[in-house]
């Protein structure tokens, strides 16, 4: 097995590196990596219904879609991610097999961790690790999070959306009581990088192997995949399942209610209701927004040359945009 210490902390790069290892190599491997603050959404999720868009925008938190299913997770530099890739299709859905080494490391450090339910690891009934899998040909990728010293404030705020706005059939995240591993290291205090080293040492010593970093030629391939896929709106938002969005707000100029049907991240149908006044039929404004990405930058650009006073007296573009997200 190949052991990789991935030193990059860019979420787009790191998710691209997993796809590279899964689909473009034949070796079995184990990788440890960290991300700067980001939300990683499951393959089958509606991104907008999983995130607090205002909070992540204000705090420059990236959003990236992964190859595996399951719910959304928050990453920061206090969280370690582990990835196993094996040439054994029978291992798919065998979550416990892949987390046993992690549990062993924690037991050595005096932490009573346990596997629970379908894909979680718990300490004293609190979750510190969520796991997910996917399969490519006969290769299985299993990855998981390890909350070590993550910001619980960012985790809770970044993942809180307003689900009442959305009607869809996407996979929903389930909130759980969470904890950091560092809070349970009573006899073995260490920082997150020392914990990362402990995991590697536990596995590498058993295998009598060495720890590698990505080769230059691999970095080029992964970077290309990052740019063409994992950093794009089409992958992270446009791949969301079809959904309906509804929001209503009251302004000086009246109440505005928006109903949107979104397909592949694009506004397919939109209806604008309210008790506002306008000189022209609101249908013209609705038509301006049809076919536009349900994304703030795209909507702002579409409304750039629109005179809002024609459709909504005393309601600004900025106020309309508030209702659209």
C-alpha positions as CSV (number, residue, x, y, z in Angstrom):
1,X,0.0,0.0,0.0
2,X,1.1,3.5,-0.8
3,X,1.1,6.0,2.1
4,X,0.7,9.7,1.1
5,X,1.1,12.7,3.2
6,X,-0.9,15.3,1.3
7,X,0.4,18.7,2.5
8,X,-2.0,20.8,0.4
9,X,-4.8,22.5,2.3
10,X,-6.9,23.6,-0.7
11,X,-10.3,21.7,-0.7
12,X,-10.6,21.8,-4.5
13,X,-7.1,20.3,-4.9
14,X,-7.7,17.6,-2.2
15,X,-11.0,16.3,-3.6
16,X,-9.3,16.3,-7.0
17,X,-6.4,14.3,-5.6
18,X,-8.9,11.6,-4.4
19,X,-10.4,11.2,-7.8
20,X,-6.9,11.1,-9.4
21,X,-5.9,8.3,-7.0
22,X,-9.1,6.4,-7.4
23,X,-9.5,6.6,-11.2
24,X,-6.0,7.2,-12.6
25,X,-3.8,4.9,-10.6
26,X,-3.9,1.2,-9.8
27,X,-2.1,1.1,-6.4
28,X,-3.9,0.7,-3.1
29,X,-3.2,3.7,-1.0
30,X,-3.8,5.6,2.3
31,X,-3.8,9.4,2.4
32,X,-4.0,11.9,5.2
33,X,-4.9,15.5,4.4
34,X,-6.4,18.7,5.8
35,X,-8.5,21.5,4.3
36,X,-8.7,25.1,5.1
37,X,-12.3,26.1,6.1
38,X,-14.8,24.5,3.7
39,X,-18.0,22.6,3.4
40,X,-17.9,19.3,1.6
41,X,-21.3,18.2,0.3
42,X,-22.3,14.7,-0.6
43,X,-22.6,13.7,-4.3
44,X,-26.4,13.6,-4.2
45,X,-27.1,16.7,-2.2
46,X,-28.7,20.0,-3.1
47,X,-25.8,22.3,-2.1
48,X,-27.8,25.4,-1.3
49,X,-30.1,23.6,1.1
50,X,-27.2,22.4,3.1
51,X,-25.3,25.6,3.7
52,X,-25.6,29.0,5.4
53,X,-24.9,31.0,2.2
54,X,-24.5,34.3,4.0
55,X,-22.1,33.0,6.6
56,X,-19.9,31.1,4.2
57,X,-19.7,34.1,1.9
58,X,-18.8,36.5,4.7
59,X,-16.2,34.1,6.0
60,X,-14.7,32.9,2.7
61,X,-15.6,29.3,3.3
62,X,-15.3,27.2,0.2
63,X,-18.0,24.7,-0.9
64,X,-17.0,21.6,-2.8
65,X,-18.9,18.5,-3.9
66,X,-17.2,15.1,-3.3
67,X,-17.5,11.8,-5.2
68,X,-19.2,9.9,-2.3
69,X,-22.7,10.1,-1.0
70,X,-23.9,10.9,2.5
71,X,-24.3,14.2,4.2
72,X,-22.4,17.5,4.3
73,X,-19.4,18.0,6.6
74,X,-17.3,21.0,7.7
75,X,-13.6,20.9,7.4
76,X,-11.0,23.2,8.8
77,X,-7.3,22.9,9.8
78,X,-8.3,21.3,13.1
79,X,-9.8,18.4,11.2
80,X,-7.9,15.5,9.6
81,X,-9.3,13.6,6.7
82,X,-8.2,10.1,5.9
83,X,-8.7,8.2,2.6
84,X,-8.3,4.5,1.9
85,X,-8.4,3.2,-1.7
86,X,-8.3,-0.6,-2.2
87,X,-8.7,-3.0,-5.0
88,X,-11.4,-5.0,-3.4
89,X,-15.0,-4.4,-4.7
90,X,-16.3,-6.6,-1.9
91,X,-15.3,-3.9,0.6
92,X,-17.9,-1.5,-0.5
93,X,-20.4,-0.8,2.3
94,X,-18.0,-2.4,4.9
95,X,-17.4,0.8,6.8
96,X,-16.1,-0.9,10.0
97,X,-13.2,-2.5,8.1
98,X,-11.7,0.9,7.2
99,X,-12.2,2.6,10.5
100,X,-10.6,-0.1,12.7
101,X,-7.0,1.3,12.3
102,X,-8.3,4.8,13.4
103,X,-10.0,3.3,16.4
104,X,-6.8,1.4,17.3
105,X,-4.7,4.6,17.2
106,X,-7.2,6.3,19.5
107,X,-7.3,3.4,21.9
108,X,-3.5,3.6,22.1
109,X,-3.9,7.3,23.0
110,X,-6.3,6.4,25.8
111,X,-9.4,7.5,23.9
112,X,-12.4,5.2,24.0
113,X,-13.7,5.5,20.4
114,X,-16.2,3.2,18.9
115,X,-17.9,2.6,15.6
116,X,-21.6,3.4,15.6
117,X,-24.6,3.1,13.3
118,X,-23.9,3.0,9.6
119,X,-20.8,5.2,9.2
120,X,-20.0,7.2,12.4
121,X,-17.3,7.1,15.0
122,X,-18.2,8.2,18.5
123,X,-16.5,9.2,21.8
124,X,-18.8,9.0,24.8
125,X,-21.8,9.1,22.5
126,X,-20.7,12.2,20.6
127,X,-19.7,12.1,16.9
128,X,-16.1,13.0,15.8
129,X,-16.0,11.2,12.5
130,X,-18.3,10.7,9.5
131,X,-17.4,8.3,6.8
132,X,-18.5,7.8,3.2
133,X,-17.6,5.5,0.2
134,X,-17.8,5.1,-3.5
135,X,-16.8,2.5,-6.0
136,X,-15.0,2.8,-9.4
137,X,-14.7,-0.5,-11.3
138,X,-13.2,-2.8,-8.7
139,X,-11.7,-0.1,-6.6
140,X,-13.3,1.2,-3.5
141,X,-12.6,4.6,-1.9
142,X,-13.4,5.1,1.8
143,X,-12.8,8.5,3.4
144,X,-13.7,10.0,6.7
145,X,-13.3,13.1,8.9
146,X,-11.5,13.2,12.2
147,X,-12.5,16.3,14.2
148,X,-9.5,17.0,16.4
149,X,-9.5,20.7,17.3
150,X,-12.1,22.1,14.9
151,X,-14.0,25.3,15.4
152,X,-17.4,24.2,16.6
153,X,-18.8,27.7,16.1
154,X,-17.9,27.6,12.4
155,X,-19.1,24.1,12.1
156,X,-22.6,24.8,13.4
157,X,-23.0,28.2,11.7
158,X,-21.7,27.2,8.3
159,X,-23.9,24.1,8.0
160,X,-27.2,25.8,9.1
161,X,-29.4,26.5,6.2
162,X,-33.1,27.4,6.0
163,X,-34.6,24.1,4.8
164,X,-38.1,25.5,4.8
165,X,-37.0,27.3,1.6
166,X,-36.4,24.1,-0.3
167,X,-38.5,21.2,-1.6
168,X,-36.4,18.5,-3.1
169,X,-35.5,14.8,-3.0
170,X,-31.8,15.2,-2.3
171,X,-30.0,13.5,0.6
172,X,-30.3,15.6,3.8
173,X,-27.6,15.9,6.4
174,X,-28.6,14.9,9.9
175,X,-27.3,17.0,12.8
176,X,-25.5,15.2,15.6
177,X,-23.8,16.0,18.8
178,X,-20.2,16.4,17.9
179,X,-16.9,16.5,19.8
180,X,-13.2,17.1,19.2
181,X,-10.7,14.3,19.8
182,X,-8.4,16.8,21.6
183,X,-10.9,17.2,24.4
184,X,-10.5,13.6,25.3
185,X,-6.6,13.3,25.3
186,X,-6.3,13.6,29.1
187,X,-3.0,11.7,29.3
188,X,-1.5,12.4,25.8
189,X,-1.9,16.1,25.0
190,X,-0.9,16.8,21.4
191,X,-1.7,19.1,18.5
192,X,-3.4,18.2,15.3
193,X,-0.2,17.6,13.3
194,X,1.2,15.4,16.1
195,X,-2.0,13.4,15.9
196,X,-1.6,13.1,12.1
197,X,1.9,11.8,12.7
198,X,0.6,9.3,15.2
199,X,-1.9,7.8,12.7
200,X,0.8,7.5,10.0
201,X,3.2,5.9,12.5
202,X,0.6,3.3,13.6
203,X,0.0,2.2,10.0
204,X,3.4,2.5,8.5
205,X,5.3,0.7,11.2
206,X,2.9,-2.3,10.8
207,X,3.5,-2.4,7.0
208,X,7.2,-1.5,7.2
209,X,6.5,1.2,4.5
210,X,7.5,4.8,3.9
211,X,5.5,7.9,3.6
212,X,5.4,9.7,0.3
213,X,4.3,13.0,-1.1
214,X,2.8,13.6,-4.6
215,X,5.2,13.5,-7.5
216,X,5.5,16.6,-9.8
217,X,3.8,14.8,-12.7
218,X,0.9,13.9,-10.3
219,X,0.6,17.5,-9.1
220,X,0.1,18.6,-12.7
221,X,-2.7,16.1,-13.3
222,X,-4.5,16.9,-10.0
223,X,-4.2,20.6,-10.6
224,X,-5.8,20.3,-14.0
225,X,-8.7,18.3,-12.5
226,X,-9.0,20.9,-9.8
227,X,-9.3,23.7,-12.3
228,X,-11.6,21.9,-14.7
229,X,-14.0,20.2,-12.2
230,X,-13.6,20.7,-8.5
231,X,-13.3,24.5,-8.4
232,X,-16.3,25.1,-10.8
233,X,-19.8,26.2,-10.0
234,X,-21.1,23.5,-12.4
235,X,-19.7,20.7,-10.2
236,X,-20.3,22.2,-6.8
237,X,-23.7,23.8,-7.3
238,X,-25.0,22.9,-10.8
239,X,-24.9,19.1,-10.0
240,X,-27.5,19.7,-7.3
241,X,-30.7,17.6,-7.9
242,X,-33.8,19.4,-9.1
243,X,-35.4,21.5,-6.4
244,X,-38.0,24.1,-5.7
245,X,-37.1,27.2,-3.8
246,X,-39.5,29.5,-1.9
247,X,-38.9,32.7,0.1
248,X,-40.8,35.7,1.2
249,X,-39.7,39.1,2.7
250,X,-41.3,42.4,3.5
251,X,-39.8,45.7,2.5
252,X,-40.8,49.4,2.5
253,X,-42.2,48.9,-1.0
254,X,-44.3,45.9,-0.1
255,X,-44.1,42.1,0.3
256,X,-42.2,40.0,-2.2
257,X,-42.6,36.2,-2.6
258,X,-40.4,34.2,-4.9
259,X,-41.1,30.7,-6.1
260,X,-38.4,29.1,-8.3
261,X,-38.0,25.7,-10.0
262,X,-34.4,24.9,-10.5
263,X,-32.9,22.2,-12.7
264,X,-29.1,21.5,-12.8
265,X,-28.6,24.7,-10.8
266,X,-30.4,26.9,-13.4
267,X,-33.7,28.8,-12.9
268,X,-36.2,26.9,-15.0
269,X,-39.3,28.6,-13.9
270,X,-39.9,31.6,-11.6
271,X,-42.9,33.3,-10.2
272,X,-42.8,36.6,-8.3
273,X,-45.8,37.6,-6.1
274,X,-46.5,40.4,-3.7
275,X,-48.4,43.5,-2.8
276,X,-45.9,45.8,-4.4
277,X,-46.7,48.3,-7.2
278,X,-45.1,48.5,-10.6
279,X,-45.6,50.2,-14.0
280,X,-44.9,47.1,-16.1
281,X,-46.0,43.5,-16.0
282,X,-43.8,41.4,-13.6
283,X,-43.6,38.7,-16.2
284,X,-40.9,40.6,-18.1
285,X,-38.8,40.6,-14.9
286,X,-39.4,36.9,-14.5
287,X,-38.3,36.2,-18.1
288,X,-35.1,38.1,-17.4
289,X,-34.2,35.6,-14.7
290,X,-35.2,32.4,-16.5
291,X,-32.3,30.4,-17.7
292,X,-29.9,32.1,-15.3
293,X,-27.8,30.1,-12.7
294,X,-29.4,30.2,-9.3
295,X,-26.2,31.9,-8.0
296,X,-25.7,35.4,-6.7
297,X,-23.2,36.6,-9.2
298,X,-25.2,35.4,-12.2
299,X,-28.4,36.9,-10.9
300,X,-26.7,40.3,-10.2
301,X,-25.3,40.3,-13.7
302,X,-28.7,39.5,-15.2
303,X,-30.3,42.4,-13.3
304,X,-27.6,44.8,-14.1
305,X,-29.5,46.7,-16.8
306,X,-32.9,46.3,-15.3
307,X,-34.8,49.4,-14.0
308,X,-36.4,47.9,-10.9
309,X,-38.8,50.9,-10.5
310,X,-40.6,49.7,-13.6
311,X,-41.6,46.4,-11.9
312,X,-41.4,47.1,-8.1
313,X,-41.7,50.6,-6.7
314,X,-39.5,51.3,-3.7
315,X,-37.9,47.9,-3.8
316,X,-34.2,47.8,-4.8
317,X,-32.3,45.1,-6.7
318,X,-30.4,44.3,-3.5
319,X,-33.7,43.6,-1.7
320,X,-35.0,41.4,-4.5
321,X,-31.7,39.5,-4.4
322,X,-32.2,38.9,-0.7
323,X,-35.5,37.0,-1.6
324,X,-33.8,35.0,-4.3
325,X,-31.4,33.2,-1.9
